[in-house]
């Protein structure tokens, strides 16, 4: 009888320990701040905490001196030694390799997250070091080192497995990344949530203010559940010649599948074949029917209307990157997701932002735009979306007020940046950049209205 009671007591203890692992596992591991709602893989993503629209959050990152040295040495190997005086590289060209992760402790609102993976990210934004600016973008992966530290298995940040920390490179207003994502979502185009963070980094010499960053939701994780209701479909990150959808350099290897690993599958091949089918020139209705059975054409046209209006040049049409594709299991259509808006809201580089007529590009190089807009009915949809956008989400007085509110929110954090960790040399540059954004909104309304009418 006593043995049976001991068995039941042991069984109950096992069940209790399992059920309350999130609260009690820390007692022997030093993970004192771990709770199921803040750290666990079962936590519901808390958008109000992680992506507030009305406050600037703060991250404190602590990295050991040895790990920091390894992180900088790796960047030097990828991009060459810095000439700017700070740790890291001074890239003259982009590297095909991803910078290494090192573990760090992340502190937020007096709570710690443990052995968080941190690495540098970006392409052109890493070139900041060539001018001596040490403010670089980071990627945070909260369970990156759970193989080495099983006690953090499944660690998240309020339900988010990872965050992309944009340095607001080449953006003296600090606002473009957030405003771009907000406008896309408001107009019904799936796009990440964002919020502002002050970022402090201590790599053995005390906390250093790295400046005001924009935290961006990772497109192929929580965002899919939030905006599509599922993350089981193929989510592709196109990057390279194949991402142009042209017959020149077409390559499935350029479509990294973030859901399952590997590269482009039969769904991408089907869409490519439908886009280039000869029926486009012989039977337009049949071509449209086939294309619309695979691809959310109207969603693409909405993206194109917003993207062209705000002059986001660093994406499809000029560059073969900065978008995702999601094969949505809800309707079996491939959806277009924008990414990386820090270069938007200006005329742009690399030939400049595209006009509404897209006369700067030819159909053989950028067929997703030229083939689709070559159909009069699609061109009419495109124009209708432009008018809806500029009279709704992008209405001029609304944008002016929005820019004022955001500028007030971030000005203190922007002004606190030091010259070694900033893309502005004075707060006057910030103020001027806000004025330019307001003028841009008014100018683009006029250009868009004239085109669409």
Secondary structure by P-SEA (a helix, b strand, c coil): caaaaaaaaaaaaaaaaaaaccccccccccccccccccccccccccccccccccbbbbbbbbbcaaaaaaaaaaaaaaccccccccccccccccccbbbbbbbbbbbcccccccbbbbbbbbcccccccccccccccccccccccccccccccccccccccbbbbbcccccccccaaaaaaaaaaaaccbbbbbbbbbbbbbcccccccccbbbbbcccccccccccccccccccccccccccccccccccccccccccccccccaaaaaaaaaaacccccccaaaaaaaaaaccaaaaaaaaaaaaaaaccccccccccccbbbbbcccccbbbbbbcccccccccccccccccccccccccccccccccccccaaaaaaaaaaaaaaaaccccaaaaaaaaaaaaaacaaaaaaccccccccccaaaaaaaaaaaaaaaaaaaaaaaaaac
